[in-house]
């Protein structure tokens, strides 16, 4: 399990493992006036190509770049699991905490990524409880989180 830094949203991945392939590297850059990131385009750090994330209809070159970017980012395998208990999983679970102070929350994108098991915007403080004994780990969320899709 990887406990990641906070992002003012709660998310928990499915069990993931890498595909063992070499993939490209990409980044988001600041917009022309430097006031925010250009969230409409990604950039290939090796070729410096600008990749439109939302290519215009009829833009065959932009669509081809976008499709190649999407394919290159499919660099993980989702482990097949059932239920809420796993024993000796092959993959890794990634969890990002919500706001512990309750001071800020984000609006989530409308489409949940395929690697997310849960990604509700709880708009509530999240103070989870984790305890482990030997190689057993339990993760519990408050009742208001489970009711809103945070899971247990």
C-alpha positions in Angstrom: 0.0 0.0 0.0 1.3 3.5 -0.9 -0.1 6.3 1.2 0.2 9.4 -0.9 0.2 13.0 0.1 -3.1 14.8 0.4 -4.8 16.3 -2.7 -8.1 17.5 -1.0 -9.9 14.6 -2.6 -10.0 11.0 -1.4 -9.1 8.3 -3.9 -8.2 4.6 -3.6 -6.9 2.7 -6.5 -7.6 -0.9 -7.5 -4.6 -3.2 -7.1 -2.2 -2.2 -9.9 1.1 -3.5 -11.2 3.3 -2.3 -14.0 3.3 -3.8 -17.5 7.2 -4.1 -17.6 7.4 -1.9 -20.7 9.3 1.3 -21.3 7.0 4.3 -21.7 7.3 7.9 -22.7 7.4 10.8 -20.3 5.0 13.7 -20.4 4.4 16.9 -18.5 2.0 19.8 -18.3 3.4 23.3 -18.9 2.4 26.7 -17.9 0.2 28.6 -20.3 1.5 31.6 -22.4 1.0 34.2 -19.6 2.4 31.8 -16.9 -0.7 32.2 -14.7 -1.8 28.5 -14.8 -1.1 25.2 -16.4 -2.2 24.4 -19.9 -4.6 21.6 -18.9 -5.7 21.2 -22.5 -2.4 19.9 -23.8 0.3 17.5 -22.6 3.9 17.7 -23.8 6.2 14.7 -24.6 9.4 15.6 -22.8 11.5 13.6 -25.2 10.2 14.9 -28.5 8.7 18.2 -27.2 5.5 17.4 -29.1 2.4 19.2 -28.0 -0.4 16.6 -27.5 -4.0 17.9 -27.5 -6.1 16.2 -24.8 -9.3 17.3 -26.5 -8.5 17.4 -30.3 -10.9 19.3 -32.5 -13.2 17.2 -34.7 -11.4 16.6 -38.0 -7.9 17.2 -36.5 -6.4 13.8 -37.6 -2.8 14.7 -36.6 -4.0 15.9 -33.1 -6.2 12.8 -32.8 -3.3 10.5 -33.7 -1.1 12.2 -31.1 -3.9 11.9 -28.5 -4.5 8.3 -29.2 -0.8 7.4 -29.0 -0.6 9.3 -25.7 -3.6 7.4 -24.3 -2.1 4.1 -25.4 1.3 4.9 -23.9 -0.3 5.8 -20.6 -2.0 2.4 -20.3 1.1 1.3 -18.5 -0.5 -0.7 -15.7 -2.4 -3.9 -15.2 -5.4 -4.1 -12.9 -5.2 -7.1 -10.6 -8.4 -9.2 -10.7 -9.9 -9.3 -7.2 -13.2 -10.0 -5.6 -14.5 -8.8 -2.3 -12.8 -6.5 0.2 -10.0 -8.9 1.3 -6.8 -9.8 -0.5 -4.1 -12.2 0.5 -0.6 -11.7 -1.0 -1.6 -9.4 -3.8 0.6 -9.0 -6.8 -0.3 -5.3 -7.2 0.0 -2.2 -5.1 -2.9 -0.1 -3.7 -2.5 3.7 -3.9 -4.5 5.9 -1.5 -4.7 9.7 -1.4 -6.2 11.3 1.7 -8.8 13.9 1.6 -8.7 17.2 3.6 -8.0 16.5 7.2 -8.8 20.1 8.2 -11.9 20.4 6.0 -10.6 23.7 4.7 -10.6 23.0 1.0 -12.2 20.5 -1.5 -12.0 20.1 -5.2 -14.6 19.4 -7.9 -13.7 16.1 -9.5 -13.6 15.4 -13.2 -16.9 13.7 -14.3 -15.3 10.5 -15.6 -13.6 8.2 -13.0 -10.4 6.7 -14.2 -10.4 2.9 -14.7 -7.7 2.4 -12.1 -9.8 4.0 -9.3 -11.7 1.8 -7.0 -13.2 4.8 -5.2 -13.0 8.5 -5.7 -15.9 10.3 -4.1 -15.8 14.0 -3.2 -16.8 13.7 0.4 -16.7 17.4 1.2 -16.0 16.4 4.8 -12.9 16.0 7.0 -11.3 12.6 6.6 -9.5 11.1 9.5 -9.0 7.4 8.7 -7.8 4.7 11.1 -5.3 2.1 10.0 -3.9 -0.6 12.2 -1.9 -3.6 11.4 -0.8 -6.8 13.1 2.0 -8.8 11.5 1.1 -8.7 7.8 -2.5 -7.9 8.2 -3.7 -4.3 7.6 -7.1 -2.9 8.2 -8.3 0.4 6.9 -11.5 2.0 8.3 -13.2 5.2 7.3 -15.9 7.0 9.2 -19.5 6.1 8.5 -20.2 9.3 6.5 -17.4 8.3 4.1 -18.6 4.8 3.5 -22.2 6.1 2.8 -20.8 8.4 0.1 -18.8 5.8 -1.8 -15.5 5.9 0.1 -15.6 2.2 0.9 -14.2 0.3 3.9 
